[in-house]
Amino acid sequence: MDTVRCRIAPSPSGFLHIGTAKTAMYNWLLARSTGGSFVLRLEDTDAERTDETYVQAMCEGFKWLGILWDEGPEFGVEPARGEYGPYRQSQRRELHRSEGLRLLAEHKAYKCFCSKEELDAERERATQEKRPPRYSGKCKHLTPNQVAELEAKGTPYVVRFRVPEGETIIHDLIQGDVHFDNKEYDDFIILKANGDPIFHLAVVVDDGHMKITHVIRGDDHLTNAGRHVMLFNALGYPVPKFAHHPLVLDEVGRKYSKRLHGANVLDWREDGYLPETLINYIALLGWTSEEANREFFTLDEMISLFTIERLSKSPARFDRKKLDWLNGQHIRRLTPQELCDRVLPILHKNGLDTSVKSPEWLAHMAAICQEKIPTLNNIVEYTDFFFQDIAAYEEKAVAKLWKDPASKERMRAIQTAMQNVAADQWNHDGIKAAFEALMSQSGEGLGKFVHPTRLALTGKSVGPGLFELAELLGKEECLNRIAKAIAYIEPLGGNVS
């Protein structure tokens, strides 16, 4: 098999949409799994919609996901690279125009002098007669003399592709063979009146000249594939293998709107999700491995297992619960130091000063949260009490844990037990042993002591394991916070309501 060459060709007129990321992911996986090349090409011919801010944002999104290209334009901080450039469509206009004029010279296209008013009238008649609004093709029958006369008058014209008779078949690797009756297509424009190429011509010329072997894209392009195969054949380029996958649907089964949170890939970064998670999840929106019901994959595992034959033609709905579960799984696979490195910027962003702690302490802090946090952002609520005084106690927890008359006595017993833990025994096991002794002496369950202590030390009812967080807080700070909690209960006579 020839070396696989795949591409992603986004239009930099918006952020990196999750659907574009899915398409890029499948192309990237095919290239990586076969030892091929992954090409990034910017379709930026629409000057009004192209925005360099979006170019930078797309670069950032691809790099965050780890979808790195082998060939492409200068993109963000990345230099241009590759032998088939330039990789911005706007810089390839002359090539597109010359190939369009070649089709004209070979009588595979023709000049159309119809005015906008004439075309509008044609469409109106078709609508009234309940026919599809297709161009009649009348300029196709102009004689050379008629063409020359119109050109001599300076009549503007576009260049239309001469759609051949017969049938066009797309041998799609996902959808199977798709048949198009060429009568369903009108003679479509390939060059505008100013000589600029239409998308259909530009994309085919670029794919042909960049020797793209596989075109994996959303199935909303399937009808375009008929036009593109006609153009590939007319231009004499090898026809790439097509694979049209379903679009991403939202949780109610509609196309994932750009207006929805999460449509922008970088929304998930801001929400505390790992790029490993999103790559894993996006892949599952249309691909399955040969291992039944398997859902967790590392990037290397997906590369080794990916085959284009395992892509599905059925659309998948976005499932936030599955995404959250996967994020937790990927967080658990990080080393404590890796997790620490990822959460420290989030703590800093939220105004927490971690500089007073050693690197070893911070890694330990990350480790005790690793089994608990569903997203990286949750690290703030799970650890903020390490870096600041408790401003208030959680109201519901106070009502539940400190409301009975015995709560003050219980807190004093906890205080005494913690005071009696020797300095060299102030660790998880030593603190746990003190609480188990309390439980044994009182005849009450461990929770009767653990939960009110957590509230005293953190101000919250949930968080890391009590014995782990107490070890990190240190004996002196724990006793200070226990004393403050007792003082909080004291004026109320142990009866908080």
Phi and psi in degrees as a GROMACS rama.xvg file:
@    title "Ramachandran Plot"
@    xaxis  label "Phi"
@    yaxis  label "Psi"
@TYPE xy
-60.2956  155.898  ASP-2
-58.2012  129.023  THR-3
-69.9499  132.166  VAL-4
-129.782  112.131  ARG-5
-111.657  163.396  CYS-6
-147.166  157.092  ARG-7
-123.22  134.097  ILE-8
-130.496  71.6568  ALA-9
-75.4993  154.78  PRO-10
-94.3889  119.924  SER-11
-78.2187  58.2772  PRO-12
-116.236  13.7882  SER-13
-172.726  -178.52  GLY-14
-71.2455  174.427  PHE-15
-76.0699  102.504  LEU-16
-72.8869  149.309  HIS-17
-62.094  -30.3595  ILE-18
-68.5429  -38.7819  GLY-19
-65.3902  -39.1021  THR-20
-62.5711  -39.24  ALA-21
-62.5414  -46.2078  LYS-22
-61.4906  -45.4856  THR-23
-59.9849  -40.7181  ALA-24
-60.6227  -46.1225  MET-25
-66.398  -40.7127  TYR-26
-64.3245  -43.0446  ASN-27
-63.8439  -43.1186  TRP-28
-64.1949  -40.6474  LEU-29
-63.2472  -43.5082  LEU-30
-63.3526  -45.4969  ALA-31
-69.3113  -37.6149  ARG-32
-74.7111  -16.2674  SER-33
-113.497  1.73491  THR-34
74.0175  23.7211  GLY-35
-93.1351  -161.429  GLY-36
-119.733  143.328  SER-37
-113.524  121.24  PHE-38
-108.615  134.845  VAL-39
-108.018  123.796  LEU-40
-131.158  130.862  ARG-41
-95.0673  122.463  LEU-42
-92.2429  84.439  GLU-43
-114.239  30.9153  ASP-44
-72.6894  -20.705  THR-45
-84.0779  91.7503  ASP-46
-61.9186  -33.9547  ALA-47
-67.3666  -31.4494  GLU-48
-97.0449  -20.1721  ARG-49
-72.9774  132.666  THR-50
-136.841  124.142  ASP-51
-63.1171  -24.2523  GLU-52
-61.6736  -40.0256  THR-53
-70.8331  -32.5267  TYR-54
-59.3988  -46.7211  VAL-55
-63.2003  -42.2535  GLN-56
-65.6635  -38.4501  ALA-57
-64.9101  -43.2438  MET-58
-57.863  -45.2976  CYS-59
-62.4153  -41.1739  GLU-60
-64.491  -47.2465  GLY-61
-60.9673  -43.5457  PHE-62
-68.3076  -37.4668  LYS-63
-61.6861  -41.0835  TRP-64
-72.3462  -19.5667  LEU-65
88.7606  12.4284  GLY-66
-88.354  89.0097  ILE-67
-100.095  140.592  LEU-68
-98.8778  151.92  TRP-69
-87.964  -31.8944  ASP-70
-135.47  144.154  GLU-71
171.131  177.016  GLY-72
-81.036  175.443  PRO-73
-60.9069  124.492  GLU-74
-145.145  104.245  PHE-75
67.2965  -126.088  GLY-76
-91.7393  0.898935  VAL-77
-88.1015  133.091  GLU-78
-75.242  160.304  PRO-79
-67.2919  144.468  ALA-80
-155.41  150.48  ARG-81
123.431  158.388  GLY-82
-96.5733  -3.3497  GLU-83
-116.495  22.8282  TYR-84
-73.6248  -179.786  GLY-85
-69.3476  156.345  PRO-86
-104.682  15.3356  TYR-87
-110.295  125.082  ARG-88
-59.1204  -32.7669  GLN-89
-63.9316  -21.8842  SER-90
-91.9588  5.55141  GLN-91
-118.126  15.6069  ARG-92
-57.581  -42.5242  ARG-93
-63.7762  -37.3246  GLU-94
-64.3469  -45.6536  LEU-95
-59.8213  -45.4007  HIS-96
-63.7469  -43.2186  ARG-97
-65.6273  -36.2179  SER-98
-70.8254  -34.566  GLU-99
-65.2697  -41.267  GLY-100
-69.352  -29.5762  LEU-101
-64.0024  -42.2287  ARG-102
-61.8476  -36.5069  LEU-103
-64.5137  -44.6747  LEU-104
-65.8263  -31.3232  ALA-105
-87.268  8.64272  GLU-106
61.8161  25.7408  HIS-107
-97.2348  1.58904  LYS-108
-149.752  167.664  ALA-109
-149.779  161.652  TYR-110
-83.6256  133.221  LYS-111
-116.314  119.982  CYS-112
-101.133  7.78408  PHE-113
-62.9463  136.308  CYS-114
-81.5743  166.278  SER-115
-59.3751  -39.1088  LYS-116
-64.2744  -40.499  GLU-117
-64.7701  -43.5668  GLU-118
-66.65  -38.6056  LEU-119
-63.8258  -39.8527  ASP-120
-65.364  -39.2714  ALA-121
-60.9591  -44.9576  GLU-122
-64.0586  -39.3657  ARG-123
-64.1135  -42.8506  GLU-124
-62.4622  -41.2565  ARG-125
-63.3115  -40.895  ALA-126
-63.6463  -44.7154  THR-127
-63.9799  -34.8387  GLN-128
-90.5792  5.86131  GLU-129
57.3173  42.9346  LYS-130
-110.919  153.752  ARG-131
-60.5861  137.493  PRO-132
-76.9175  85.9557  PRO-133
-112.086  150.733  ARG-134
-66.5908  137.26  TYR-135
-69.9249  -23.9194  SER-136
82.7794  18.932  GLY-137
-65.444  -31.6654  LYS-138
-71.4134  -15.4706  CYS-139
-62.5369  -25.0443  LYS-140
-99.9029  7.17838  HIS-141
-66.5059  141.834  LEU-142
-79.8744  161.956  THR-143
-55.6597  -37.3127  PRO-144
-66.1939  -40.6671  ASN-145
-64.1655  -41.2113  GLN-146
-61.6384  -44.3198  VAL-147
-63.3137  -40.5481  ALA-148
-63.5767  -44.3286  GLU-149
-64.9106  -38.7045  LEU-150
-67.2918  -37.6857  GLU-151
-63.8747  -31.5326  ALA-152
-78.3166  -6.22394  LYS-153
77.3682  22.32  GLY-154
-68.6274  124.049  THR-155
-67.0515  152.317  PRO-156
-146.981  157.787  TYR-157
-111.337  167.378  VAL-158
-108.147  124.763  VAL-159
-107.88  142.74  ARG-160
-76.9605  136.386  PHE-161
-86.4315  98.0403  ARG-162
-64.272  124.278  VAL-163
-72.3855  161.181  PRO-164
-75.4601  162.414  GLU-165
105.16  -145.598  GLY-166
-131.376  144.913  GLU-167
-113.509  129.411  THR-168
-115.177  128.109  ILE-169
-100.974  116.978  ILE-170
-86.8328  81.4506  HIS-171
-84.4409  132.699  ASP-172
-73.3969  -14.0587  LEU-173
-109.809  -47.6678  ILE-174
-84.8225  -10.9681  GLN-175
83.3769  -169.118  GLY-176
-70.5889  126.891  ASP-177
-117.497  123.302  VAL-178
-101.806  131.943  HIS-179
-121.497  125.515  PHE-180
-77.494  120.562  ASP-181
-61.5758  -17.0575  ASN-182
-65.4174  -19.3989  LYS-183
-76.2314  -10.3306  GLU-184
-107.305  138.064  TYR-185
-87.8074  171.86  ASP-186
-72.2671  102.005  ASP-187
-84.4532  153.821  PHE-188
-72.7927  138.231  ILE-189
-117.177  -26.6229  ILE-190
-129.632  131.529  LEU-191
-73.1834  174.159  LYS-192
-61.9815  -28.4791  ALA-193
-87.9983  3.39131  ASN-194
92.6265  -6.254  GLY-195
-71.9519  145.547  ASP-196
-78.3286  149.51  PRO-197
-81.4378  155.503  ILE-198
-47.5356  -47.2772  PHE-199
-58.3885  -42.6781  HIS-200
-69.6106  -46.3075  LEU-201
-60.1647  -45.145  ALA-202
-67.5302  -36.9012  VAL-203
-70.8508  -43.548  VAL-204
-60.196  -44.4393  VAL-205
-65.2822  -44.3048  ASP-206
-61.8535  -40.1634  ASP-207
-66.1862  -47.2319  GLY-208
-74.1503  -24.6849  HIS-209
-90.3749  4.35065  MET-210
55.9215  41.5084  LYS-211
-68.0368  127.139  ILE-212
-97.0394  -26.6783  THR-213
-135.345  132.338  HIS-214
-116.452  101.891  VAL-215
-102.329  122.317  ILE-216
-156  174.316  ARG-217
-66.1103  150.732  GLY-218
-72.1228  -3.74872  ASP-219
-69.5716  -12.6497  ASP-220
-95.6884  3.60684  HIS-221
-62.6152  -41.8541  LEU-222
-66.5786  -30.7859  THR-223
-66.0813  -27.5384  ASN-224
-60.1996  -33.0127  ALA-225
-60.2149  -47.9547  GLY-226
-62.1346  -40.5773  ARG-227
-67.9133  -40.3529  HIS-228
-64.1103  -38.9316  VAL-229
-58.873  -43.0292  MET-230
-69.271  -40.9096  LEU-231
-55.8046  -46.925  PHE-232
-66.034  -43.3187  ASN-233
-65.0018  -36.1708  ALA-234
-82.1439  -10.6299  LEU-235
79.4911  22.133  GLY-236
-90.7459  150.544  TYR-237
-61.0701  137.023  PRO-238
-81.7129  122.956  VAL-239
-70.0871  166.591  PRO-240
-81.8861  130.127  LYS-241
-100.309  147.964  PHE-242
-147.768  109.066  ALA-243
-105.096  113.761  HIS-244
-99.7663  156.363  HIS-245
-65.8599  154.364  PRO-246
-73.1517  162.769  LEU-247
-78.5783  129.894  VAL-248
-103.612  150.088  LEU-249
-79.4638  -173.091  ASP-250
-72.0324  -12.753  GLU-251
-104.875  6.02617  VAL-252
93.4568  11.828  GLY-253
-100.803  161.699  ARG-254
-54.7739  135.913  LYS-255
-66.9219  102.543  TYR-256
-66.0201  144.87  SER-257
-63.2733  -19.8937  LYS-258
-80.4437  -15.2636  ARG-259
-78.3153  142.375  LEU-260
-62.4822  132.835  HIS-261
102.246  -16.0395  GLY-262
-63.4009  -37.0314  ALA-263
-80.0828  120.252  ASN-264
-52.1768  -38.6591  VAL-265
-71.8071  -10.6204  LEU-266
-58.3711  -38.168  ASP-267
-71.7625  -31.9413  TRP-268
-63.9106  -44.5074  ARG-269
-64.3513  -28.3932  GLU-270
-84.5814  -0.332292  ASP-271
90.935  22.4895  GLY-272
-94.1899  148.623  TYR-273
-80.1073  146.419  LEU-274
-61.8568  -33.6803  PRO-275
-58.4857  -37.9027  GLU-276
-65.7035  -48.9618  THR-277
-65.8573  -39.5207  LEU-278
-60.3795  -47.5238  ILE-279
-57.3655  -47.59  ASN-280
-70.3524  -43.2191  TYR-281
-59.2634  -40.7337  ILE-282
-58.6161  -38.2656  ALA-283
-73.6868  -8.90026  LEU-284
-78.1051  12.1212  LEU-285
-178.448  3.11965  GLY-286
-134.054  143.749  TRP-287
-132.151  148.566  THR-288
-85.9388  175.017  SER-289
-72.771  -13.1106  GLU-290
-85.9353  109.689  GLU-291
-58.3556  135.097  ALA-292
66.8001  8.04316  ASN-293
-78.2716  135.1  ARG-294
-126.433  -22.6149  GLU-295
-94.5418  124.339  PHE-296
-141.114  141.259  PHE-297
-84.6037  167.834  THR-298
-61.5612  -43.7731  LEU-299
-63.0598  -36.854  ASP-300
-66.2892  -40.2441  GLU-301
-65.5821  -39.5487  MET-302
-60.8474  -42.9519  ILE-303
-72.8868  -26.0578  SER-304
-99.9249  -15.8219  LEU-305
-68.5514  132.78  PHE-306
-139.127  145.969  THR-307
-67.4577  -24.2099  ILE-308
-67.1995  -18.0183  GLU-309
-91.769  5.5529  ARG-310
-78.0784  139.936  LEU-311
-96.9259  148.979  SER-312
-90.1199  -5.61319  LYS-313
-90.6261  134.156  SER-314
-70.714  150.841  PRO-315
-117.672  140.66  ALA-316
-85.7224  145.717  ARG-317
-67.9125  132.236  PHE-318
-125.465  101.808  ASP-319
-64.3972  -35.9637  ARG-320
-62.3909  -41.9677  LYS-321
-66.4645  -39.4881  LYS-322
-60.6285  -44.2976  LEU-323
-63.0131  -41.3338  ASP-324
-62.313  -45.9462  TRP-325
-62.5843  -38.0921  LEU-326
-62.3696  -42.2065  ASN-327
-60.5962  -41.9933  GLY-328
-62.9615  -41.5424  GLN-329
-71.105  -34.5123  HIS-330
-62.2178  -39.8789  ILE-331
-64.9153  -26.2748  ARG-332
-80.8412  -15.3621  ARG-333
-69.6446  152.261  LEU-334
-74.5991  156.784  THR-335
-53.0688  -38.0511  PRO-336
-68.6846  -40.1829  GLN-337
-62.1121  -43.104  GLU-338
-63.8391  -42.8135  LEU-339
-58.0639  -45.2997  CYS-340
-61.4301  -31.6771  ASP-341
-82.9916  -28.9533  ARG-342
-91.4029  -22.1562  VAL-343
-57.7841  -43.987  LEU-344
-60.693  -31.7846  PRO-345
-70.1956  -40.9888  ILE-346
-63.1298  -42.7537  LEU-347
-63.4278  -41.9797  HIS-348
-60.301  -29.5368  LYS-349
-94.3216  16.43  ASN-350
79.9749  17.1361  GLY-351
-97.0545  125.948  LEU-352
-88.5479  106.17  ASP-353
-93.7596  -2.3232  THR-354
-66.7877  -18.0786  SER-355
-79.0817  -6.67813  VAL-356
-108.191  150.525  LYS-357
-76.4044  158.827  SER-358
-57.7996  -37.759  PRO-359
-65.8831  -41.4395  GLU-360
-62.6137  -43.7184  TRP-361
-65.1082  -39.5282  LEU-362
-64.8167  -38.5351  ALA-363
-64.5224  -41.3112  HIS-364
-58.7869  -45.2576  MET-365
-61.7612  -40.3695  ALA-366
-62.323  -38.8441  ALA-367
-75.7927  -11.034  ILE-368
-99.5639  -11.4106  CYS-369
-60.2356  -36.3287  GLN-370
-83.3822  -4.4002  GLU-371
-107.066  -40.2535  LYS-372
-82.1201  130.851  ILE-373
-80.7626  -26.7806  PRO-374
-136.681  162.712  THR-375
-62.0163  -33.4822  LEU-376
-63.7393  -25.294  ASN-377
-67.0156  -11.6707  ASN-378
-60.4222  -28.5931  ILE-379
-64.4581  -52.8833  VAL-380
-70.0343  -21.0825  GLU-381
-87.7462  -11.8031  TYR-382
-138.235  -3.55265  THR-383
-59.5114  -28.8307  ASP-384
-67.4683  -16.475  PHE-385
-70.8928  -26.1611  PHE-386
-112.429  -0.696174  PHE-387
-152.847  157.408  GLN-388
-69.3081  155.645  ASP-389
-77.332  118.805  ILE-390
-84.1928  -30.3172  ALA-391
-159.31  156.047  ALA-392
-97.6188  144.513  TYR-393
-59.6754  121.765  GLU-394
-60.5937  -46.8529  GLU-395
-63.6838  -38.169  LYS-396
-67.5724  -38.9105  ALA-397
-60.1351  -46.8857  VAL-398
-61.9954  -33.7369  ALA-399
-83.0136  -38.3191  LYS-400
-102.392  -23.2781  LEU-401
-120.601  25.2029  TRP-402
-93.264  -23.1165  LYS-403
-88.6392  157.225  ASP-404
-59.7947  -23.2202  PRO-405
-81.9765  -5.76993  ALA-406
-63.6385  -39.0872  SER-407
-65.434  -44.1004  LYS-408
-63.7608  -37.721  GLU-409
-65.5709  -42.5827  ARG-410
-64.8839  -35.2219  MET-411
-67.7475  -37.1081  ARG-412
-65.0683  -39.4947  ALA-413
-63.503  -42.4898  ILE-414
-58.9397  -46.5508  GLN-415
-63.9123  -43.318  THR-416
-60.9392  -41.4551  ALA-417
-72.1168  -34.3631  MET-418
-62.5492  -32.9532  GLN-419
-81.6222  -6.54299  ASN-420
-75.0495  122.247  VAL-421
-62.9643  150.169  ALA-422
-56.3753  -40.7006  ALA-423
-78.025  -5.52497  ASP-424
-106.335  6.19898  GLN-425
-78.818  82.3665  TRP-426
-149.335  179.547  ASN-427
-50.9761  -51.7234  HIS-428
-67.9784  -39.8936  ASP-429
-66.4268  -41.9381  GLY-430
-68.0738  -41.7937  ILE-431
-61.17  -41.36  LYS-432
-61.5534  -38.6866  ALA-433
-63.8189  -39.5223  ALA-434
-72.9399  -35.3018  PHE-435
-66.9773  -33.7211  GLU-436
-65.83  -41.384  ALA-437
-58.3461  -44.4728  LEU-438
-62.0384  -44.1637  MET-439
-64.6658  -43.0094  SER-440
-67.443  -36.5144  GLN-441
-89.1807  -24.0162  SER-442
79.0202  5.74438  GLY-443
-97.2404  160.778  GLU-444
-68.7645  158.684  GLY-445
-59.9764  -34.9357  LEU-446
-59.7468  -28.0579  GLY-447
-62.3071  -22.5227  LYS-448
-107.491  -35.8808  PHE-449
-66.4095  -48.1577  VAL-450
-66.3444  -46.5787  HIS-451
-66.8168  -28.5158  PRO-452
-68.8726  -42.4174  THR-453
-58.5042  -42.9347  ARG-454
-61.702  -40.9825  LEU-455
-66.9123  -38.2567  ALA-456
-83.9116  -27.9437  LEU-457
-120.119  -18.4195  THR-458
80.8177  5.28606  GLY-459
-133.564  166.156  LYS-460
-98.226  -13.2781  SER-461
-130.886  156.342  VAL-462
161.254  -161.405  GLY-463
-64.6284  169.6  PRO-464
-56.2453  138.874  GLY-465
-59.2841  -47.4058  LEU-466
-67.3913  -34.484  PHE-467
-68.0114  -45.6728  GLU-468
-71.0285  -33.242  LEU-469
-65.5013  -39.0827  ALA-470
-59.5181  -44.0097  GLU-471
-71.6078  -34.7604  LEU-472
-64.7699  -33.8525  LEU-473
93.4108  151.878  GLY-474
-61.8161  -45.8428  LYS-475
-62.4468  -44.972  GLU-476
-67.0168  -38.4363  GLU-477
-61.4966  -45.5425  CYS-478
-65.5938  -36.6617  LEU-479
-61.6699  -42.1039  ASN-480
-73.4188  -33.958  ARG-481
-63.9666  -42.703  ILE-482
-62.0809  -40.7375  ALA-483
-64.7834  -37.3127  LYS-484
-66.0562  -40.9799  ALA-485
-64.0157  -40.4233  ILE-486
-64.461  -32.3363  ALA-487
-67.0194  -39.8967  TYR-488
-77.631  -34.4168  ILE-489
-50.4768  -51.5585  GLU-490
-64.774  -19.4599  PRO-491
-92.7069  3.26825  LEU-492
66.6616  25.506  GLY-493
75.7497  8.32836  GLY-494
-120.893  86.8996  ASN-495
-89.8448  129.2  VAL-496
